[in-house]
Amino acid sequence: QKAKQKRSVAEIRNVGTALMAYGTDHNGVFPPGENLEEVSSALAPRYLASVPTVDGWKRPLRYACWRENPSAPGCDHFGIASAGRDGTFESEDLAQYDQEPFAVTDYDRDIVFRDGYFLQYPARPDQQQP
């Protein structure tokens, strides 16, 4: 379970970094789509060699983008998440997660990356942001 969790964190971080680079090149706008398969053509191969679409448990990673600034020309926020071992998301809306690290042995918790940093992630009490 630990390896699957670590793989999920790494995959999410890689996609998040690629999305941030995309946003930088596109005036803070992120690619629209309902899932990572839909945005993979916007990211690969320029920002990421290939875009992972499943987490360490072989379940689909969730992607969402949304616009909070009415004057933005498109999505000005994004989120990527894994539902963890149990495959059940704690929230249907990636914009609704709060920052909340959790115990590294809690494999059922959602791993959530939004707008450049992890909101929910496995961490030891003495650990900082992954």
N, C-alpha and C positions, 0 to 999 in steps of 0.2 A: 504493500500500500504506500509505503514511504517513497519508493521509486516512482510510482504512478503520480503521486502528488508533486514530487519534484519535477517530473517531466511536464506536468500540466503548468506549473508555475513558469518554467523555462519557455514553453511554447507560447504562453500568453504574453510573457515579457517580450519575446521576439516580435510577435505580431503587433503589440502595442508600440514598440519602438518604430516599426515600419509605418504604422499609422501616424505617429507623431511626425516622422520625416515627410510623409505624404502631405499632412496638414501644413507643415512649414512651406512646402513647395506650392501649395494651393491656397494661400492666404487664409489659413485657419479653417479651411473647409475639409471635412472628411468624406470618404466615399460612401454614398448611400447604398443600402442593401439590407436585406432581412437576415442574412447569415454570412459567414466567412467565404463560402463558395461564391456568392454573388460579388464580393469585393476582391476576390483573389486576382482577377485580371487587372485591377487598378494597382495592386501591390507588387505582383510578380511579373517579371524578374527584377525590376528596377529597385524596389525597396527590400525585397525578401526573395530568395531563390525560389522557394515554394511556400505556400501558405498552408499551415496545418489547420485542419477543420475539426479534428477530434482531440479530446483530452487524453490523459494517461489511462483512463478507464475505457477508452474507445467510444466515448459518447460525444455527440456534437458539441463543439464550443458555441456559446451564444455570442452573437454580435448585434449591437444596435447603435444607431446614430440618431441624433435628434438636434433640433434647432431651438435654442433658448433665446437668442437675440433675433428679434423679428426682422432686423435689417441685414442679417447674415444671408449670403447667397445660397446657403445649403446647410448641411449638418455642421454645427459648430461644437458638438460634443460627441463622444463615442464611449462605448464600453464593451469589454470582452469578458466572458465568464465561463467557468467550469462549474458544474453542479456538484462536483466531488464524487466520492465513491457511491453514494446512494442514488445519484442521478436525478435528484429532485431539487429544483431551484427554490431558494428561500424567498425570492421575490420575482414576480413576472416582469418587472420594469427595472432595467439596469440603472436607471437614473435615481432609483429610490434607495440604493445601498448607502450606508454610512461607513466611515472608516472604523474597522474593527478587526484587529489581528486576533488569531485564535491559536489554540494549542496545536503544535505540529502533529500530534497524534489524533486530532479530530479530523478524520478523513472524509466525513460526510458534509463538512462545511463548504459553502461556495467560495471559489477563488475568483475575485473580481478586480479587474484593472480598468480604470476609467480616467480618461484625459491625461495620461502620462504617468500615473502612479497606481500602486495597488491600494485598494480600499479594504478588502478582506483578503487575508493571506495567512499562511501558517507561520508562526513565529514563536521562538522560545521567549520567555519573559525578558531576557537580557538582549534580545535581538532587535535591530532596527528594521526599517523597510527593506524588503528583499531586493 
